Amino acid sequence: MKKVKVEEAVGMELCHDVTAMYDGFKGPAFRRGHRIRPEDIPRLLDFGKKTVYVWEAAAGEVHEEDAARRLAALCQPDNASYTGPSEGKMVLTARERGMLRVDTGLLRELNAIGDITITTLPDHYPVEAGARLASLRIVPLVTQEEQLRRAEELCQGRTLLRLCPYGHRKVGVIVTGSEVYHGRIQDKFEPVVREKLKAYPAEILGVTLCDDDLEMIAAAGENYRAMGADLLLFTGGMSVDPDDLTPGAIRRMGAEIISHGVPAQPGNMTLVAYLDNTAILGVPGAAISLPTTIFDVLLPQIFAGERLTKGDLISLGDGGLCQLCKPCHWPNCTFGRY
C-alpha cells in the first residue's frame, strides 16, 4: 500500500476503512475497497483526512482481513466455527464440549514468521460449547504475500488445532480396603466419582467393594472388562506400602503400567495404566477430600480419546502444583497445564 494525498487519490482503491463522526453518526464513512471519486474529496477533507492509504499495484501485499481469512483456512476443526474478520481478527469458537489440542511446536513456528500472531487456549484444555479457542491476525495493516505462503507451507500435512469431543465410556469402579469391605467405615469415593462423571458421557456399570485381596481386586477389574468397560477406576491401596495391593492387582490383570506416581499435587500417587483399549486409573485418597486433584485433569483427556503417555505425565510437573485456591477455579488456573 502507499500513502497519497486525497486530491491525488481519485480512481484509487482504499485499503482501509475511513471512520468518521458527524450528526450523531460514528462509523465507517468509506469502506475498504471503495474507489475514490472526485465528489469524495471534500468529504474526506471534512473528516480531517489529508492523506489516505491505497493499494499499490504489484506490491505483493495482503490486507489484514484477507490475511486473517487465509490463516483461518489453515486450521478449521470440524466442531468449531470462525467469526470475523473483525478489527482484523478471525476468532475460533467451540460448537461442542471437548478438549482442545494444540500443536505447540507448529504454533511457535507460525508466530516466528514475522507479522503473524496466533493466540490459543493451552494445549490439553477442557472447553465448553461457546468457548473462544483461538484468535488469528497479522499485526500491521498489510503483510507481504511471502509471509502467508510460508505459513501455508508450514501447515502442509500438520494440524494446528483439534477440538476432541468427549466420547461415551463404560466405567467400572473398584473400591479397595478391608475397612470399607467389612463395613467398619463408609465408602466416600462412590459419591465423589459419580458426581465427577456427571460432566462426561459416562455409563457407570457398577461399584464393587473389595477386601485387601489381590485375586479379589483383579477379578473385579476383569469382571467389568467382560461387561465392556473401557475405563476402570480403582481407589484405595495406592501408596507404596507393602500391604497396599491395588497396583499389584492391576499388574495381575496384565495391564501396562504407564506410571505409578505423577509429578502433580494433590494426587501424587496416581496410577495410569492400559489393558488393550481399556484405560485404568488408580486414584489416591486425595480425590475424596479435595475439590480438584490430578484425577480431574486426567478425566477429560481420557473421555476425549487421548491415550496418555509417560511423556504426557512427566510434563505435568510444570504447573502440577495446585495452589489450593478457595474457591477452586479449575480449569481456569495454572494447575494441570501441560
ChimeraX attribute file (.defattr): number of C-alpha atoms within 10 A of each C-alpha:
attribute: neighborCount
match mode: 1-to-1
recipient: residues
	/A:1	22
	/A:2	11
	/A:3	12
	/A:4	14
	/A:5	13
	/A:6	20
	/A:7	17
	/A:8	13
	/A:9	21
	/A:10	15
	/A:11	11
	/A:12	19
	/A:13	20
	/A:14	20
	/A:15	23
	/A:16	22
	/A:17	16
	/A:18	18
	/A:19	15
	/A:20	17
	/A:21	11
	/A:22	10
	/A:23	5
	/A:24	5
	/A:25	10
	/A:26	10
	/A:27	12
	/A:28	13
	/A:29	16
	/A:30	17
	/A:31	15
	/A:32	16
	/A:33	14
	/A:34	16
	/A:35	16
	/A:36	20
	/A:37	13
	/A:38	12
	/A:39	9
	/A:40	16
	/A:41	19
	/A:42	13
	/A:43	12
	/A:44	21
	/A:45	13
	/A:46	12
	/A:47	15
	/A:48	10
	/A:49	16
	/A:50	13
	/A:51	15
	/A:52	22
	/A:53	20
	/A:54	21
	/A:55	18
	/A:56	14
	/A:57	9
	/A:58	7
	/A:59	11
	/A:60	12
	/A:61	18
	/A:62	22
	/A:63	20
	/A:64	24
	/A:65	21
	/A:66	17
	/A:67	27
	/A:68	26
	/A:69	19
	/A:70	19
	/A:71	25
	/A:72	24
	/A:73	12
	/A:74	18
	/A:75	15
	/A:76	17
	/A:77	20
	/A:78	11
	/A:79	16
	/A:80	18
	/A:81	17
	/A:82	20
	/A:83	13
	/A:84	14
	/A:85	18
	/A:86	11
	/A:87	9
	/A:88	19
	/A:89	26
	/A:90	24
	/A:91	21
	/A:92	23
	/A:93	20
	/A:94	23
	/A:95	19
	/A:96	17
	/A:97	20
	/A:98	25
	/A:99	25
	/A:100	23
	/A:101	20
	/A:102	20
	/A:103	13
	/A:104	14
	/A:105	9
	/A:106	17
	/A:107	19
	/A:108	12
	/A:109	14
	/A:110	23
	/A:111	15
	/A:112	12
	/A:113	14
	/A:114	14
	/A:115	18
	/A:116	21
	/A:117	19
	/A:118	19
	/A:119	13
	/A:120	18
	/A:121	16
	/A:122	15
	/A:123	16
	/A:124	23
	/A:125	21
	/A:126	24
	/A:127	22
	/A:128	13
	/A:129	13
	/A:130	14
	/A:131	16
	/A:132	18
	/A:133	23
	/A:134	19
	/A:135	20
	/A:136	22
	/A:137	27
	/A:138	24
	/A:139	14
	/A:140	11
	/A:141	17
	/A:142	19
	/A:143	21
	/A:144	15
	/A:145	14
	/A:146	13
	/A:147	18
	/A:148	22
	/A:149	12
	/A:150	13
	/A:151	20
	/A:152	15
	/A:153	12
	/A:154	16
	/A:155	18
	/A:156	9
	/A:157	7
	/A:158	12
	/A:159	16
	/A:160	19
	/A:161	21
	/A:162	21
	/A:163	25
	/A:164	24
	/A:165	19
	/A:166	21
	/A:167	14
	/A:168	14
	/A:169	24
	/A:170	19
	/A:171	25
	/A:172	26
	/A:173	25
	/A:174	24
	/A:175	25
	/A:176	26
	/A:177	21
	/A:178	16
	/A:179	14
	/A:180	18
	/A:181	17
	/A:182	12
	/A:183	10
	/A:184	9
	/A:185	11
	/A:186	10
	/A:187	17
	/A:188	14
	/A:189	20
	/A:190	16
	/A:191	10
	/A:192	14
	/A:193	16
	/A:194	15
	/A:195	9
	/A:196	14
	/A:197	17
	/A:198	10
	/A:199	12
	/A:200	17
	/A:201	13
	/A:202	18
	/A:203	16
	/A:204	17
	/A:205	15
	/A:206	12
	/A:207	18
	/A:208	17
	/A:209	20
	/A:210	23
	/A:211	17
	/A:212	20
	/A:213	17
	/A:214	18
	/A:215	15
	/A:216	15
	/A:217	27
	/A:218	22
	/A:219	17
	/A:220	22
	/A:221	24
	/A:222	18
	/A:223	12
	/A:224	22
	/A:225	18
	/A:226	9
	/A:227	13
	/A:228	15
	/A:229	22
	/A:230	20
	/A:231	26
	/A:232	25
	/A:233	19
	/A:234	27
	/A:235	23
	/A:236	22
	/A:237	22
	/A:238	23
	/A:239	19
	/A:240	12
	/A:241	8
	/A:242	7
	/A:243	11
	/A:244	18
	/A:245	23
	/A:246	26
	/A:247	24
	/A:248	15
	/A:249	20
	/A:250	26
	/A:251	14
	/A:252	14
	/A:253	16
	/A:254	14
	/A:255	18
	/A:256	15
	/A:257	17
	/A:258	16
	/A:259	16
	/A:260	17
	/A:261	19
	/A:262	22
	/A:263	19
	/A:264	23
	/A:265	22
	/A:266	23
	/A:267	25
	/A:268	19
	/A:269	22
	/A:270	26
	/A:271	26
	/A:272	25
	/A:273	24
	/A:274	20
	/A:275	18
	/A:276	10
	/A:277	10
	/A:278	19
	/A:279	24
	/A:280	25
	/A:281	24
	/A:282	25
	/A:283	25
	/A:284	23
	/A:285	20
	/A:286	18
	/A:287	20
	/A:288	18
	/A:289	11
	/A:290	12
	/A:291	15
	/A:292	21
	/A:293	28
	/A:294	26
	/A:295	21
	/A:296	17
	/A:297	20
	/A:298	17
	/A:299	16
	/A:300	24
	/A:301	20
	/A:302	20
	/A:303	22
	/A:304	22
	/A:305	16
	/A:306	15
	/A:307	14
	/A:308	17
	/A:309	13
	/A:310	12
	/A:311	9
	/A:312	12
	/A:313	20
	/A:314	16
	/A:315	17
	/A:316	20
	/A:317	17
	/A:318	14
	/A:319	17
	/A:320	25
	/A:321	19
	/A:322	19
	/A:323	13
	/A:324	16
	/A:325	9
	/A:326	7
	/A:327	7
	/A:328	14
	/A:329	12
	/A:330	17
	/A:331	15
	/A:332	9
	/A:333	13
	/A:334	15
	/A:335	25
	/A:336	26
	/A:337	17
	/A:338	17
